[in-house]
Every structure is written in C-alpha cells, then in structure tokens.
Amino acid sequence: MNQCAERSTLYLRRSFSLTIESAAANTRQMDLLQNHLARARASGGVFARTVTTPPWGLRLSGSIQLALHAVVQGRAWLWLDDPQAALELAPGELALVRGGLDHHIAHEPAAACLEPAEFRARHANDERSNDRRATVFLCGAYRFSGDVGEGLLGALPQVLPLSAAVGDPLRDVVTVLSRELAASEPGQQTVLDRLLDILLVLAIRTSFRTSGSAPRWFQASADPRLSAALQAIHEDAAHPWTVPELAAVSGLSRAAFARSFQRALGQAPMQYLTNWRMTLARDYLRTGQPTLAQVAERTGYASPYAFAAAFRRHHGQPPGLWRLQQRERHPPSGDGTATAGDGVHFV
C-alpha cells in the first residue's frame, strides 16, 4: 500500500561517509571542500515531504545541527525568535538553518506553531485536500560530527536563504527530490541518499562562494599560489611536511610562500599544519577506535610519545585523559555511531 500518498513521508537514512562525484570537484577548491565534508561525516538522518493547508505552523528544535527547508508549491515563512524578521520562501527557494535556536515555518509570520507530533496529527489528511492554498515543502536534517563538522557549521550564518533560478542545479535537485518523495519506487533509498548529498553540497558551495564569511581555507584554496600546498596538507597530514617542501609544491620560493600563506590563512604554514593535525586527532580520539599509536601515525608523529607531547602542548592535557572526558560528556549510543535523526522529529 502506498502510504506516501496519505501523509507526510519520513525517511530515516543510514549514516554514511559523504562522497561527492561531480565535474566541479575537479578543481582544487572543490576537492578541499570535499575533504572537509567527508571528514565531517555529514549524514542526512531525517527528510520529509509535507502537504499542508492553512492555517498551519511548525516549530522545530534548535538541537538540529543543520536544517534545510525548500518550498515546492505555495508559500512559507521562516523565522527564529522574531516573526517580524520572517523570511518568505517561494518555489525554487530554500534555506539552511544552523542549530542553536528553535525555528518556525508557517503559512504566515507569527502564526501559531505546533510541535511536530501535534502538527502531524492535525494535518494528517491535508495530502488529500484540493485546497489551492496548500503548501508543499521539504524539510531535511543533517548531523556533522567532530571538529571538522563544527568548523563547517560555524562558517554558515544562522539562517542562509538561497534562491535558485530556472536552470540552477539547486532548483533541479529540489524538483527531483519532491517527485521521488511523492511515491515509493524500487531503489528509492539510494536515490534519496545521492540527491540529499548533492543538495547539501550545492547549498554549502553557494554559501561559501557568495559569503564574505567563508572559511579562510576555502578562500585560500582558490589562490593558485596556495591551493596545491593546502591540498597536500589536507590529503596527507601524516607526511612530515616542511616549509621548503610545501613551497616547492606551490612553485614558490620559501619566503614568498610563507608570506602568501600567512596573509591568506592568518597563520604560518607549520602552525596551520599542526592545527589541522590536532583537529584530525580530536576527531579520531572521539570515535574511541584508533589506538594512540594509530592516531600518531595518521597525524604525522613518529611515536605515541611524540604525539602525546604535542597534544598536551596544544590542549593542556594528555590525549588519553581528553578522550576519557569526551566519552563521559558524549557517551556513544548503540553501536557507537550517531545519525542526524537522533532526537530530531520532522513531520
């Protein structure tokens, strides 16, 4: 029985490492973004397509790390704590909402907004309505794990509106997603996984390209003098890089490379390398799987003792104690993994 035609459809997706395969990823800038997304282990845990007739309003928790909303038909208004600052969403428009504050989406600003369970019960039959005022919208929730993920989220504004013109890939993906969610088809989960990946990457890419607050590594990766060195650092943090070697990779003299790197990244090449290694080390330690020797090897240290000394200098405590404290603060659930759907409820 096709239940998708009777009510909003919820898709719980498996956690997966995000991979991006596109022609645009051939550039070094996109490769570096791919590196961050893959290490952040972005996962789309919940996605729903909703048909609702006015009056309607939905309140969503600020615990959602990154929410995505797109309107397929009709209109919707999105706001955080001030309805007077509500953002209107029309077909072809979407918005990313970073976690922290609860947010609301409704048929008009300041409309009464219900919790997801109550909203679902009240509008369960709207799918069958012939009301021309009906709104069809998509909601998605993503989780980014570790420091790499937090860095990506921190570079995004609290609310990021994106308008996709006709012919823009964003609009095309939203259209295909809506059609795919409207009916059950063989292999649908695989299709949804790929479409959600694409939608997220296109949105973040657009944000970084148009925002003055894009991460420095993203802006610097567009500089042909620095892109090769940045790519080398991110792809192989375990390599014993030196400034002369990175300068040679970039085709610059040591002095010219060091000056350009400092100006673009705000820190010296070796400091950037150390910070990246420590970022990776924290994420490895959080998983609880690699041994200290394995973490040391993966982050470019000759021994566990050398790694422990560097970690202590950077964090003020040894890596073993840091990992123990992280486990106490954030105990793993089930198999030790988390999905974006943990604690998240859409309609």
C-alpha positions as CSV (number, residue, x, y, z in Angstrom):
1,M,0.0,0.0,0.0
2,N,1.4,3.4,-0.9
3,Q,1.3,5.3,2.4
4,C,3.3,8.2,0.9
5,A,0.1,9.5,-0.8
6,E,-1.7,9.6,2.6
7,R,0.6,11.5,4.8
8,S,4.0,13.3,5.0
9,T,6.8,10.8,4.4
10,L,9.6,10.3,6.8
11,Y,12.9,8.8,5.7
12,L,15.5,7.6,8.2
13,R,18.7,7.3,6.4
14,R,21.7,5.3,7.3
15,S,24.8,7.1,8.4
16,F,27.3,7.3,5.7
17,S,30.5,9.0,4.7
18,L,29.7,11.8,2.3
19,T,31.3,11.4,-1.2
20,I,30.9,13.9,-4.0
21,E,31.4,12.9,-7.6
22,S,30.9,15.8,-9.9
23,A,32.8,17.6,-12.7
24,A,33.1,20.7,-10.5
25,A,35.1,18.7,-7.9
26,N,38.0,18.6,-10.3
27,T,39.0,22.0,-9.1
28,R,41.3,22.1,-6.0
29,Q,38.8,24.4,-4.2
30,M,36.0,21.8,-4.6
31,D,38.4,19.0,-3.7
32,L,39.2,20.8,-0.4
33,L,35.5,21.2,0.4
34,Q,35.0,17.5,-0.4
35,N,37.8,16.7,2.0
36,H,36.1,18.6,4.8
37,L,32.6,17.2,4.1
38,A,33.9,13.6,4.0
39,R,35.8,14.0,7.3
40,A,32.8,15.7,8.9
41,R,30.9,12.5,8.1
42,A,27.8,14.5,7.1
43,S,24.7,12.4,7.2
44,G,21.1,13.2,6.3
45,G,19.2,11.4,9.1
46,V,15.7,12.7,8.5
47,F,13.9,14.0,5.5
48,A,10.2,14.7,4.9
49,R,7.8,16.0,2.3
50,T,4.7,17.7,3.7
51,V,1.5,18.9,2.2
52,T,-0.5,21.2,4.4
53,T,-3.3,23.7,4.1
54,P,-3.6,27.0,6.0
55,P,-3.7,27.8,8.8
56,W,-0.5,25.9,9.7
57,G,2.7,26.3,11.6
58,L,5.6,24.1,12.7
59,R,8.1,24.6,15.4
60,L,11.5,22.8,15.1
61,S,14.1,22.3,17.8
62,G,17.4,24.1,17.9
63,S,19.1,20.8,18.6
64,I,19.0,20.1,14.9
65,Q,22.6,20.9,13.8
66,L,21.6,21.9,10.3
67,A,18.1,22.0,8.9
68,L,17.2,22.5,5.2
69,H,13.8,23.8,4.0
70,A,12.6,24.0,0.4
71,V,9.2,25.0,-0.9
72,V,7.9,23.1,-3.9
73,Q,4.4,24.7,-4.1
74,G,2.8,27.7,-2.4
75,R,4.5,29.9,0.1
76,A,6.0,29.5,3.6
77,W,7.5,31.9,6.1
78,L,10.6,31.0,8.2
79,W,11.8,32.8,11.4
80,L,13.8,32.2,14.5
81,D,12.5,34.2,17.6
82,D,11.2,37.3,15.8
83,P,8.3,36.8,13.4
84,Q,8.8,40.4,12.2
85,A,12.1,39.2,10.6
86,A,10.4,36.2,8.9
87,L,11.9,35.1,5.6
88,E,9.5,34.3,2.8
89,L,10.1,31.1,0.8
90,A,8.6,30.6,-2.6
91,P,9.0,27.7,-5.1
92,G,12.6,27.3,-6.1
93,E,13.8,28.9,-2.9
94,L,15.4,27.2,0.1
95,A,17.0,28.0,3.4
96,L,19.6,26.4,5.6
97,V,19.1,26.9,9.4
98,R,22.0,26.3,11.7
99,G,21.3,24.8,15.1
100,G,21.1,26.7,18.4
101,L,17.8,28.5,18.3
102,D,14.4,26.9,17.7
103,H,12.9,27.9,14.3
104,H,9.5,28.2,12.9
105,I,7.9,27.6,9.5
106,A,4.3,28.6,8.8
107,H,1.8,29.9,6.3
108,E,2.3,33.5,7.6
109,P,4.6,35.3,10.0
110,A,3.6,34.9,13.7
111,A,1.2,32.0,13.0
112,A,0.7,29.6,15.9
113,C,3.3,26.8,15.5
114,L,2.9,23.3,16.7
115,E,5.3,20.7,17.8
116,P,5.9,18.0,15.1
117,A,3.7,15.3,16.7
118,E,0.8,17.7,17.1
119,F,1.3,19.1,13.6
120,R,1.4,15.7,12.1
121,A,-1.9,14.7,13.8
122,R,-3.7,17.9,12.8
123,H,-2.7,17.9,9.2
124,A,-2.7,14.2,8.5
125,N,-5.4,14.5,5.8
126,D,-4.1,17.6,4.1
127,E,-2.4,15.4,1.4
128,R,-5.9,14.6,0.0
129,S,-7.1,18.2,0.1
130,N,-7.9,20.0,-3.1
131,D,-7.3,23.4,-1.5
132,R,-5.4,25.5,-3.9
133,R,-3.8,27.4,-1.0
134,A,-1.9,24.2,0.0
135,T,1.8,24.4,0.5
136,V,4.2,21.6,-0.3
137,F,7.5,21.8,1.4
138,L,10.5,19.7,2.1
139,C,12.4,19.5,5.4
140,G,15.8,17.8,6.0
141,A,18.1,17.5,9.0
142,Y,21.8,16.8,8.9
143,R,24.4,16.0,11.5
144,F,28.1,16.9,11.3
145,S,30.4,15.1,13.7
146,G,33.7,16.3,15.2
147,D,35.7,19.5,15.0
148,V,35.8,19.4,11.2
149,G,32.0,19.4,11.1
150,E,31.7,22.2,13.7
151,G,34.1,24.3,11.7
152,L,31.9,23.9,8.6
153,L,28.7,24.8,10.6
154,G,30.4,27.7,12.3
155,A,31.2,29.2,8.9
156,L,27.5,29.3,8.0
157,P,25.1,32.1,9.1
158,Q,22.3,31.3,11.4
159,V,19.8,31.4,8.5
160,L,21.0,31.2,4.9
161,P,18.4,31.9,2.2
162,L,19.2,30.6,-1.3
163,S,17.3,31.4,-4.4
164,A,17.6,29.0,-7.3
165,A,16.7,30.5,-10.7
166,V,15.3,28.4,-13.5
167,G,18.2,26.2,-14.8
168,D,20.0,26.4,-11.5
169,P,21.0,22.9,-10.3
170,L,19.6,23.6,-6.9
171,R,16.1,24.0,-8.4
172,D,16.5,20.9,-10.4
173,V,17.5,18.8,-7.4
174,V,14.6,20.1,-5.3
175,T,12.2,19.2,-8.1
176,V,13.6,15.7,-8.4
177,L,13.6,15.2,-4.7
178,S,9.9,16.2,-4.4
179,R,8.9,13.8,-7.1
180,E,11.0,11.0,-5.6
181,L,9.4,11.5,-2.2
182,A,5.9,11.5,-3.5
183,A,5.8,7.8,-4.3
184,S,7.6,4.6,-3.3
185,E,9.9,3.2,-6.1
186,P,12.5,0.4,-6.2
187,G,15.9,1.6,-5.1
188,Q,14.4,4.8,-3.7
189,Q,16.7,5.0,-0.7
190,T,19.8,5.1,-2.8
191,V,18.3,7.8,-5.0
192,L,17.4,9.9,-1.9
193,D,20.9,9.5,-0.4
194,R,22.5,10.8,-3.6
195,L,20.1,13.6,-4.1
196,L,20.4,14.8,-0.5
197,D,24.2,14.8,-0.8
198,I,24.0,16.9,-3.9
199,L,21.6,19.3,-2.4
200,L,23.7,19.9,0.7
201,V,26.9,20.3,-1.3
202,L,25.3,22.8,-3.7
203,A,23.9,24.8,-0.9
204,I,27.2,25.0,1.1
205,R,29.1,25.7,-2.1
206,T,26.8,28.6,-2.9
207,S,27.0,29.9,0.6
208,F,30.8,29.9,0.7
209,R,31.1,31.5,-2.8
210,T,28.7,34.3,-2.0
211,S,29.5,34.9,1.6
212,G,32.2,37.2,3.0
213,S,32.5,34.9,6.0
214,A,33.6,31.8,4.1
215,P,36.4,29.8,5.9
216,R,39.8,31.1,5.2
217,W,40.9,27.7,3.8
218,F,38.1,27.9,1.3
219,Q,39.1,31.3,0.1
220,A,42.8,30.5,0.1
221,S,42.2,27.3,-1.9
222,A,41.1,29.4,-4.9
223,D,44.5,31.1,-4.9
224,P,46.7,29.2,-7.4
225,R,49.8,30.0,-5.3
226,L,48.4,28.2,-2.2
227,S,45.9,25.6,-3.5
228,A,48.4,22.8,-4.1
229,A,50.0,23.2,-0.7
230,L,46.7,23.2,1.1
231,Q,45.5,20.2,-0.9
232,A,48.7,18.4,0.1
233,I,48.3,19.2,3.8
234,H,44.7,18.1,3.9
235,E,45.2,14.9,1.9
236,D,48.2,13.7,3.7
237,A,48.6,15.1,7.2
238,A,50.8,12.2,8.1
239,H,53.6,13.4,5.8
240,P,56.5,15.2,7.5
241,W,55.9,18.4,5.7
242,T,58.4,21.3,5.8
243,V,58.0,24.8,4.6
244,P,60.6,24.4,1.8
245,E,58.7,21.2,0.6
246,L,55.3,23.0,0.7
247,A,56.8,26.0,-1.1
248,A,58.2,23.6,-3.8
249,V,54.7,22.0,-4.2
250,S,53.3,25.5,-4.7
251,G,56.1,26.6,-7.1
252,L,57.2,29.5,-5.0
253,S,60.3,30.4,-3.1
254,R,60.2,29.7,0.6
255,A,59.9,33.3,1.6
256,A,57.2,34.1,-1.0
257,F,55.2,31.1,0.0
258,A,55.4,31.8,3.7
259,R,54.3,35.4,3.2
260,S,51.4,34.5,1.0
261,F,50.3,31.7,3.3
262,Q,50.4,34.0,6.4
263,R,48.4,36.7,4.6
264,A,45.7,34.4,3.4
265,L,45.4,32.0,6.3
266,G,46.3,34.2,9.2
267,Q,49.0,31.8,10.5
268,A,52.3,30.3,9.4
269,P,52.3,27.1,7.4
270,M,53.6,24.9,10.2
271,Q,51.1,26.3,12.6
272,Y,48.3,25.6,10.2
273,L,49.6,22.0,9.7
274,T,49.7,21.5,13.5
275,N,46.2,22.8,14.0
276,W,44.9,20.6,11.2
277,R,46.7,17.6,12.7
278,M,45.2,18.3,16.1
279,T,41.7,18.7,14.6
280,L,42.0,15.3,13.0
281,A,43.5,13.8,16.2
282,R,40.5,15.0,18.3
283,D,38.1,13.5,15.8
284,Y,40.0,10.2,15.8
285,L,40.0,10.2,19.6
286,R,36.3,10.9,19.8
287,T,35.5,7.7,17.9
288,G,37.3,5.6,20.5
289,Q,38.5,3.2,17.8
290,P,42.2,4.0,16.9
291,T,44.9,3.4,19.4
292,L,47.2,6.3,20.4
293,A,49.9,4.7,18.2
294,Q,47.5,4.7,15.2
295,V,46.4,8.3,15.8
296,A,50.0,9.3,16.0
297,E,50.8,7.6,12.7
298,R,47.8,9.1,11.0
299,T,48.7,12.6,12.1
300,G,52.3,12.7,11.3
301,Y,54.1,11.9,14.6
302,A,56.9,9.5,14.8
303,S,55.6,7.8,18.0
304,P,52.8,7.8,20.5
305,Y,55.1,9.7,22.9
306,A,55.8,12.5,20.3
307,F,52.0,12.7,19.6
308,A,51.1,12.8,23.3
309,A,53.6,15.6,23.9
310,A,52.3,17.7,21.0
311,F,48.7,17.1,22.1
312,R,49.5,18.1,25.7
313,R,51.2,21.3,24.4
314,H,48.1,22.1,22.3
315,H,45.4,21.2,24.8
316,G,47.0,21.3,28.2
317,Q,46.3,17.6,28.9
318,P,47.3,14.2,27.6
319,P,45.2,12.6,24.8
320,G,44.1,9.6,26.9
321,L,42.5,11.9,29.5
322,W,41.0,14.1,26.8
323,R,39.4,11.0,25.2
324,L,38.0,9.8,28.6
325,Q,36.4,13.2,29.3
326,Q,34.8,13.2,25.9
327,R,33.3,9.8,26.5
328,E,31.9,10.9,29.8
329,R,30.4,14.1,28.2
330,H,29.1,12.4,25.0
331,P,28.6,8.7,25.5
332,P,28.1,6.8,22.3
333,S,24.7,5.2,21.6
334,G,24.1,1.7,20.4
335,D,27.0,0.8,18.0
336,G,28.8,4.0,18.9
337,T,27.6,5.9,15.9
338,A,25.1,8.7,15.6
339,T,22.7,9.8,12.9
340,A,21.2,13.1,12.1
341,G,17.9,11.7,13.2
342,D,18.9,11.3,16.9
343,G,16.5,13.4,18.8
344,V,15.1,15.0,15.6
345,H,11.5,14.8,14.7
346,F,10.0,16.1,11.5
347,V,6.5,15.8,10.2
